[in-house]
Each structure stands twice: as C-alpha cells, then as structure tokens.
Amino acid sequence: MALNLVNQLGEWNPQLFREIKGRLKPRNILIAVAMSFLGQLLLLIGFAGELPVVEEEKIGYSRYCTGVTQEYSSPTCLSDGLGGFVINWSLWWQDVFVWLSLIGIFALLVVGIYMLISDLFQEESRGTLNFLRLTPGSTLNILGGKLLGVPLLLYLVAALALPLHLVSGLAGHIGLSQILAFYTVLGVSCLFFFSGALLFGLVGNGLGGFQPWLGSGGMLIFLSIITSMVHHGDMSNTPMDWLTLFNPAIFLPYLIESSSLDAVNTYPNGDFGDLGWFYLPIGKTMWAMAGFAILNCGLWSYWIWQGLNRRFHNPTATLLSKRQSYRLTVCFEVMILGFALNPDVNNSRNYARGLFENFEFLLVFNLILFLGLIAALSPHRQTMQDWARYRHAKRSSRQAGIMADLIWGKTSPAPVAILLNLAIASAMLLPWILLWSPSEYKTPAILGLLVTASLIVFYASIGQLMLLLKTPKRAVWAATVVGGIIILPPIIFGFLSMSPSVEPTLWLFSAFPWASIQYAAGTSVLVALVGQSLALVLLNLQLTRQLRKAGESSTKALLSGRMPLEIQ
C-alpha cells in the first residue's frame, strides 16, 4: 500500500516526488529530529532556570511568583509550605508558548526562504532549471512541488515541535480554536513569503551565490522590525500598519491573557483595538485581524503567482502584462489607503497634520510599487527590437494604433503603461485629498502627488532607455542608474546639511519631493515641473529614435550606409 501511495504521489506531482526522494534520507531525517528535540529541550531548560530558587533569609522575586507586585519589580514569592514557592504555571507556559511561536516564525520564514532561493540557484547552476521549464507540467505543479518539497526537513523540525507548542498553549489557558487560527495565519504567511522567494529566485539569478543570503537576510530584518513594533505596541493608524499583517507574531498578544495577579507580568500587547481599515475595526478581535491577514496574504500570493506563471516557462517575458498591472495598482491603492484615513492625533500634531503624514507614507509605498512595476513591465532589448520591427506586420496593431499598443501590448515599451498606472493611483488618492477639511496641507499634497508622478515617469523612461543598451548587463545597469538617481541626492543633501526646509527647491528634484513641498514656493514647484517635463520629452525622443533604429531591417540599414543596431 505504501508503494502504491508513492506511485500516486509521483503521478500527481513528479517534482514533489523528486524533492522528497532527494531530501528524505536517513541521515537528514536524524539531523532534523535531533535539532528539533534538542532545541525544545534547551528552551525548557532555559525557562526552568527562570523559576525562583529558595534562598535563606532573602525575599524572592520572580515573574512567575504570585505575591504582591512591587513598582518596577517582579512579584514577591510566596511559600507553598513544602519548601518551595507558589508558581504561576499558567504564565510560565504562556511564555514558553510565545517564545516557541517566535522561534518557529523566524525559523520557518528565514530558513525556508534561504532554502528555496538556494535551490533555484543550484538548479540554474547545474542547468536543470531549463529542463524543468521544458517539462509538460504546469507552473503551479512544478513550483508548487518545490514549495512543498524543498523545505521538507524544515517542516519536519516544525512538526516535531507541535506537541510541545500545543501543550504549552493549552496549559497557558489559550483556546484550541485560537491556536489553530494562529497556525492558519502562519501557513498563509509562509505561502506568501515562500512564493515571493521563488519569484526572487527566478528574477534575481544574476546576483549569484549572494542571492539566498540577501533574501533570507532581508526577511530577518523585516521580521525583527515588525516583531519589535508588535512588542512595543507601535501601531499608529498609518500605512505602515499594513506591513504588520504579514507577520504572524501580531496575533500573539491576542492569544495571551495572563493569569498573573499584576498587569506588569502580562505580555506587552499594544493597543490594536484602534487599528482600522476604511474605518472597519479590524483590530478589535483576533478573528477580525486573522481574517483580514489571511485575505491580505492570499491576495498578494495570487499576484506573485501571476508573475511566476509568466516568467517560469518564458524567462524573457515581463513579470506582468500591462493589463494585469492596472488591476494590481488598484488592489495596492485600496489596501494601503484604507490604513491612512483615520490617523492618530496627539499633542504634537493635529488631525490635518496626521493626514499629511499618512499621505507621505502613501507616496513612499507608491514609489516602491512603481519601481517594482518599472522592473516588471519593461521589456529588454531583443523584445523591443522585435516589437519595433514587426509591429506593423500585426493586423491587430495596425488597426488599434500605436497608443493602444503602448497601453495594452505585451512587448511594447513600459513608460506609457507606467503613466497610466500613475493616473489610476492618482485618481484614487486625489478624491481623498480633496475631502480633507480646509488646511495648509491640502495644496502641498496635491502638488506633491503631481511632482512625484512626474519623477516616476522620468525613472521609467531612464530604465527603459538603459535596457536598450548593447551591453549584456543591461538590467544591472538600469537598476544601478535608477537606484543611484534615487538614493544619491538625499545622501549628498544630508552630508551638506541641506534639509528640505532649508533648500526645498533642490529636494523637489529628488525621489522625495513631498518632504519639501510644503516649504517650497509656488514658482519653485513650477520650475521643477517644467524641468522634469523637458527631461521627459528629451528622454522619450531619444527612446523613440533608438527604437526606430532598432526596428529597421538589415537591408534598409545597408542601403542607407550604416549597419543596424546589434543585439547582444
């Protein structure tokens, strides 16, 4: 029967069968079992060392005692009459549960991402990745097999820790349904990040052996920052709160209801009750937060798999079609705008200031989104040459016209599509800005939106022009040039002590014009817009000229006395 089950698995998903066969070896299994049990044992020994020890003529204090809590101190320890102390075992087991959860989150996501990216890099190095692309299986079947099979030993380590995790949770008075909900959120979060790791492994293979370390290191930094925010309750109703939904650690405070006699012993749980999305109180209950987190991770996992479907079998294709990018922009703007509507107000700022600060967060997120869209939509040199040369041969292109092809075409240059995506994003943000109550921040916000959109189209044009170079490292050059234009000006301004309030005009030409827009004069903003428009015109004239040259046939180029642009 076992043999029959193995045969069925091989027929259902050959890639998963291949991963299982290659990784479930006795030596690997023994190492995974030893690591899991040893880690659990060390954790229990560490927490056992936190229990109070009887000392003669001294009053004991411990987090796990049940006596009176002193200010800025742990509770006093009460004797149990048997030579020991009365221990708050519920709180002790809760702490075991929390630490085991945090270790599990970090281990699964950081190590799992490293394993997936490293596996794709090794497949690329051995030349077997192209073999996988030629197999008749679907992208979901092949990459889904990798997603389930590559971290298989990591899953085994986590599965062996589940009994202790369940026991500690139940002993800590956490409901079974809540624990299962936490597992569901953790699973969906792993699906999102592991899918992203697969996509990064496919598109970032030029980084070589540094790629797995970059992916797992970035994940470690992200989890550390978000977990620190959760621990200290740094939730302020800004678009930054959206990022916390990707970290399952945000649900631990909901699970912990300490049975300690003093509030100082409780796990810091922040003030998540005020967290809202379009005024919906998603932070009020764990179930609302869990449902929204699952929806959020599921939505972005769907978009990642759209990119995987396009890129896996055709490495030269763009990550997204232009039509898909418009829908993705709508989803992104709806998601982050919901967290910006109702900012926290304290003594240092009023409601209008809070709205403008949230608007600045939105522009930062939009800059990241559109840099991703520029990379996802910009075709490379060979694709653009084929488009320029054979576009007129396609009947659909002749009938629809050049503009329709630039908006919807699969292989046309990206700047027009980026401009349309910016129009979609601006059309969604502008009504929100116009609905602000009259204040000094409304006009700067509108101008900031306009200047930022102009800069992003400028970056898209530069990136597309760089991808027309004949050098084999076109993508690296494009990323380097665009990244340098974005990062270097603020660094230079910082070294020269040129703050946005002191030199607002110069900051209008950086990637963060909104930082100085409220300090800049109207003429300075107009000069910035005119300068950016002229630069855009010159860049796109050059792009058009290069595409026209690339689209000429060899015969025409020879008759005109020059050779066509070579493709390298």
Residue pairs with C-beta under 8 A, 6 or more apart in sequence:
6 17
9 16
9 17
9 20
10 17
13 141
13 144
13 145
13 148
14 135
14 137
14 145
15 132
15 137
15 141
15 142
15 143
15 144
15 145
15 146
15 149
16 144
16 145
16 148
16 149
17 145
18 145
18 149
19 145
19 146
19 148
19 149
19 150
19 152
20 149
20 152
23 149
23 150
23 152
23 153
24 152
24 153
28 153
29 153
29 156
31 153
32 153
32 154
32 156
32 157
32 160
33 156
33 160
35 157
36 156
36 157
36 158
36 160
36 161
37 160
39 103
39 157
39 161
40 100
40 160
40 161
40 164
43 96
43 99
43 100
43 103
44 96
44 164
47 92
47 95
47 96
47 99
50 62
50 63
50 64
50 92
51 62
51 64
51 87
51 92
52 60
52 61
52 62
52 64
52 65
52 77
52 85
52 87
53 60
54 60
54 83
54 84
54 85
59 76
59 77
60 76
60 77
60 85
61 70
61 73
61 74
61 75
61 76
61 77
62 74
62 75
62 77
62 85
63 74
63 75
63 91
63 265
64 87
64 88
64 89
64 91
64 92
65 74
65 75
65 76
65 77
65 78
65 85
65 86
65 87
65 88
66 75
66 77
66 78
66 86
66 87
66 88
66 260
66 261
67 75
67 76
67 77
67 78
68 75
68 76
69 75
69 76
69 261
69 262
69 264
69 265
70 76
74 264
74 265
75 260
75 261
75 262
75 265
77 85
77 86
78 85
78 86
79 85
79 86
80 86
88 259
88 260
88 261
88 265
89 171
90 171
90 172
90 173
90 258
90 259
91 172
91 258
91 259
91 260
91 265
92 172
93 167
93 168
93 169
93 171
93 172
94 168
94 172
94 173
94 174
94 256
94 258
94 267
95 267
96 164
96 168
96 172
97 165
97 168
97 169
97 172
97 174
97 255
97 256
98 252
98 256
98 267
100 161
100 164
100 165
100 168
101 165
101 182
101 248
101 249
101 252
102 227
102 249
102 252
104 158
104 161
104 165
104 186
105 186
105 223
105 247
105 248
105 249
106 220
106 223
107 154
107 157
107 158
108 151
108 154
108 158
108 186
108 190
109 189
109 190
109 193
109 219
109 223
110 216
110 219
110 220
110 223
111 151
111 154
111 216
112 151
112 154
112 190
112 193
112 194
112 197
113 193
113 194
113 196
113 197
113 212
113 215
113 216
113 219
114 212
114 213
114 215
114 216
115 150
115 151
115 154
116 146
116 147
116 150
116 151
116 194
116 197
116 198
116 201
117 197
117 200
117 201
117 211
117 212
117 215
117 216
118 212
119 146
119 150
119 201
120 129
120 146
120 198
120 201
120 202
120 205
121 201
121 205
121 208
121 209
121 211
121 212
123 129
123 132
124 205
132 142
133 312
133 313
133 315
135 142
139 305
139 308
139 309
139 312
139 313
140 305
140 309
142 312
143 198
143 308
143 312
146 198
147 191
147 194
147 195
147 198
151 194
165 179
166 176
166 179
169 176
169 179
169 255
170 176
170 179
172 256
173 257
173 259
174 255
174 256
174 257
178 254
178 255
178 286
179 255
181 251
181 286
181 287
181 290
182 248
182 251
182 252
182 255
182 290
184 290
184 294
185 248
185 251
185 290
185 293
185 294
186 248
188 293
188 294
188 297
188 298
188 301
189 246
189 247
189 248
189 293
189 297
191 297
191 298
191 301
192 246
192 297
192 298
192 300
192 301
192 304
193 219
193 246
195 301
195 304
195 305
195 308
196 304
197 215
198 304
198 308
199 304
199 307
199 308
199 311
199 319
200 211
200 215
201 211
201 215
202 308
202 311
202 312
202 315
203 311
203 319
203 375
204 211
204 214
204 215
205 211
206 473
206 475
206 476
207 214
222 243
222 247
223 247
223 249
226 243
226 244
226 246
226 247
226 249
226 250
227 247
227 249
228 234
229 235
229 244
230 244
230 247
230 249
230 250
230 252
230 253
230 270
231 268
231 270
232 268
232 270
233 268
233 269
233 270
233 271
233 272
234 270
235 241
235 244
235 270
235 271
235 272
235 274
235 275
235 283
236 343
236 344
237 274
237 275
237 276
237 339
237 342
237 343
237 344
237 358
238 339
238 340
238 343
238 357
238 358
238 361
239 336
239 339
239 340
239 358
239 361
239 362
239 365
240 339
240 361
241 275
241 339
242 296
242 335
242 336
242 339
244 250
245 289
245 292
245 293
245 296
245 297
246 293
246 296
246 297
248 293
250 272
250 289
250 293
251 286
251 289
251 290
251 293
252 267
253 267
253 268
253 269
253 270
253 272
254 269
254 272
254 285
254 286
254 289
255 286
256 266
256 267
256 269
258 265
258 266
258 267
260 266
272 283
272 289
273 281
273 283
273 284
274 281
274 283
274 344
275 281
275 282
275 283
275 289
276 282
276 283
276 338
276 339
276 341
276 342
277 292
277 338
277 339
278 337
278 338
278 341
279 341
279 342
280 338
281 288
282 288
282 289
282 292
283 289
296 335
299 331
299 335
303 328
303 331
306 320
306 324
307 319
307 320
307 376
310 317
310 318
310 319
310 320
310 321
311 317
311 319
316 380
316 382
316 383
318 376
318 377
318 378
318 379
318 410
319 375
319 376
319 377
320 328
320 373
320 376
320 377
321 410
322 377
322 407
322 408
322 409
322 410
322 412
322 414
322 417
323 408
325 373
325 376
325 377
325 417
325 421
326 420
326 421
326 424
328 373
329 369
329 373
329 421
329 424
329 425
330 424
330 428
332 365
332 369
332 425
333 366
333 424
333 425
333 428
333 429
334 428
336 362
336 365
337 362
337 428
337 429
337 432
339 358
340 355
340 358
340 359
340 361
340 362
340 432
341 432
343 351
343 354
343 355
343 357
343 358
344 354
345 351
345 354
349 357
351 437
352 436
352 437
352 439
352 440
352 441
353 441
355 436
355 441
356 441
356 444
356 445
356 518
359 429
359 433
359 441
359 445
359 448
359 514
360 448
360 514
360 515
362 429
363 448
363 449
363 452
363 512
363 514
364 512
366 425
366 452
366 456
367 452
367 456
367 486
367 511
369 425
370 418
370 421
370 422
370 456
370 459
370 460
371 459
371 482
371 486
373 414
373 418
373 421
374 414
374 418
374 456
374 459
374 460
374 463
374 482
375 463
375 479
377 414
377 417
377 418
378 413
378 414
378 460
378 463
378 464
378 467
378 478
379 387
379 411
379 412
379 413
379 414
379 467
380 467
380 474
380 475
381 467
381 468
381 469
381 470
381 474
381 550
381 567
381 568
382 567
383 411
384 411
384 413
384 467
384 468
384 547
384 550
385 550
385 551
385 565
385 567
386 411
387 409
387 411
387 412
387 413
387 551
388 547
388 548
388 550
388 551
389 550
389 551
389 552
389 553
391 397
391 405
391 412
391 551
392 398
397 405
397 409
400 408
403 416
405 412
406 412
406 413
406 416
406 417
407 416
407 417
407 420
413 464
413 543
413 547
414 460
414 463
414 464
415 457
415 460
415 461
415 464
415 540
415 543
418 456
418 457
418 460
419 457
419 460
422 453
422 456
422 457
426 449
426 453
429 449
430 446
430 449
433 442
433 445
433 446
433 449
434 442
436 442
436 445
440 518
441 518
444 514
444 517
444 518
445 514
445 517
447 517
447 525
448 513
448 514
448 517
450 529
451 508
451 513
451 514
451 517
451 525
451 528
451 529
451 532
452 513
452 514
454 529
454 532
454 533
454 536
455 511
455 513
455 532
457 536
458 532
458 535
458 536
458 539
459 482
459 485
459 486
461 536
461 539
461 540
461 543
462 478
462 481
462 482
462 485
462 539
463 478
463 481
463 482
464 543
465 539
465 542
465 543
465 546
466 474
466 477
466 478
466 481
466 482
467 474
467 475
467 478
468 474
468 543
468 546
468 547
468 550
469 477
470 565
470 566
470 567
470 568
471 477
471 568
472 568
485 511
486 510
486 511
487 511
489 506
489 509
489 510
489 511
490 510
490 511
490 512
493 499
493 503
493 506
493 507
493 510
498 506
498 507
500 507
500 512
500 515
500 516
500 519
501 516
501 519
503 516
504 516
504 517
504 519
504 520
504 521
504 524
505 516
505 520
505 524
505 527
505 528
506 516
507 513
507 515
507 516
507 520
508 516
508 517
508 520
508 524
508 525
508 528
509 528
509 531
509 532
513 528
517 525
520 528
546 565
549 564
549 565
550 564
550 565
552 564
553 564
554 563
554 564
557 563
557 564
